[in-house]
Amino acid sequence: MEYQNILVPVSGTDIDEEAIRLACRLAKADKAKIWVVYVIPIQRTLPLDAEIEAEVQKAEEILDRMERVARGDNYVIETDLLQAREAGPTIVDEAIEREVDLILMGVSYKRRFGQFSLGSVVPYVLKNAPCRVILYHQYTPPTEDET
């Protein structure tokens, strides 16, 4: 499969770095462009352009770390910090706007009510993405609390 434009949404979890490394490996063969986005969710009680300094600083640190990871793989990525009501629709809108042919998302194992859960963002992206989606899951042994 040939990729020209890859979108990697990140959220600050441990899996993000591995997702960036995988995107770099996939992109190198075709010299694809990689966009890394971080979405800051904005509460409905606030305007969309509200400055939430702590969240912006956290997001910028995460995006800077992703740039260092990509540089370590000899790849240059573009990063973007977005503010939106919900991450899922924003990721899909970015994929459409940037005409990406792959969304690569790192997912971690989460439990909700004792069951495995992908949350709300991943299912939304899977259902509405205008392109291929790769979910990257890194195995982590369950803690004693989860067994």
N, C-alpha and C positions, 0 to 999 in steps of 0.2 A: 504494500500500500504506500502511496506517495502522499506526503503531507506538505503543504505550502505555508499554512498558518495554523498554529496550535495555541489554544487558550488554556491556561492553567490557573484555575481559581485556588487561592490559598486562604487558610483561616488561622494560621499560627499553631497548628498541631505538628507533632513530630513527623508525621507522614509527608508533610509538604516538601521537605528537602529531597526525599526519595522520588516524589512525583516530578520535581524539577529535573533531577538527574535522568529519569526515564524520558522526559520530554526532550532533553538535550540529545540523548542517544537516538531517539526517533527523528529528531530534526536534522541532525548532522548529515545523514545520507542525502537528503534532498535540499539541504541548506534552507530549511524552513524558518520562518519567523516565529518566535515564541513571545506571547503576551502573558504576563502574570498579573492577575487582578486580585485585589483584596476589597471586599465589600463591607463597609461599615453600615450596619442596620440602624436606621434612624426611627425613633419612636414616632407614632402618628401625632403625638401632642407637640412635636417640634417641627419647625420648617425643615425641608430637605437639605437646605444649605447651612444648617446649624453647625457652628464650629464646636466640635467636641474634642478639646485639646488632648485629653488623655488617650482617646481612641485613635486619633490621627497619629499621635506619636508612636503608639503601639503598632499601628499598621505600617508606618514608615520604617520602623525597625525590622518588621517581618519582611517587607519588600526588599530592604537593603540586604538582609541575610540571604534571600533568594537570589539576588544578584551575585553575591559572593559565591554561593553554591554553583551557579551557572558558570561563573568565571573560572572556578576550580575545574570545570569540565571543558574549559576553553570555548565557552559559548557566551554570546551577548544576548541578553533578553531585554524586553521592554516591560516596564511595570506601570501599573495604574491603580490609583486609589479611588474608589467609587463610594458614594453615599446613596443609600436607597432604603425604601421601606422593607423590601424583602430581597434576599440574595438570589434565590432561584430565578425569578424573572429577569433580574439584572444580568446574571450570567448568560442567559439565553439571548437577551437583547445585545450584549457585547459580542456574542458569537455571530449573530446576524450582521451587526454593523461592521465587524472586522472581517466578515466572510471567511471564518475559520472552517477548516475541514476536519478538525479534531478538538474535542474538549477532553482534557486529561485531569481527572479529579482524584486526589488522594482521599481515601476513606478509612476511618478507624472503626474498630469494633465498639459499638455502643449498646448498652442494654437499657431498655425502657420497659417498665413493668415486667422485668424478668425475661424479656424476649429481645433478640437481636433487632436493632433499629438503624435505619439509614437516615433518620431524621426527616425533614421536609424538603431540604434543598436538593439532595441527590435524586429522589423520585421525580421532582418537578423538572429537573434538567433532563433526566432520561426520557421523560414523556414529551418534552417540548423542544429538545435540541434540534437544530437544523442540519446536524452533521453527526459523524460518529462520536461516541463517548467511550472513553476507557476509564474504568474505575480501578484504581491501584490500591490494593489492600496489603499492608505489611503485617505478617503474622507476629503477634506478640502473645506469649504464653499467658493464660488467665492467671489473675492474682488469686490468692487463697479465698478472697471474698467472693469471687466469681465461680469457683468450683463447687 
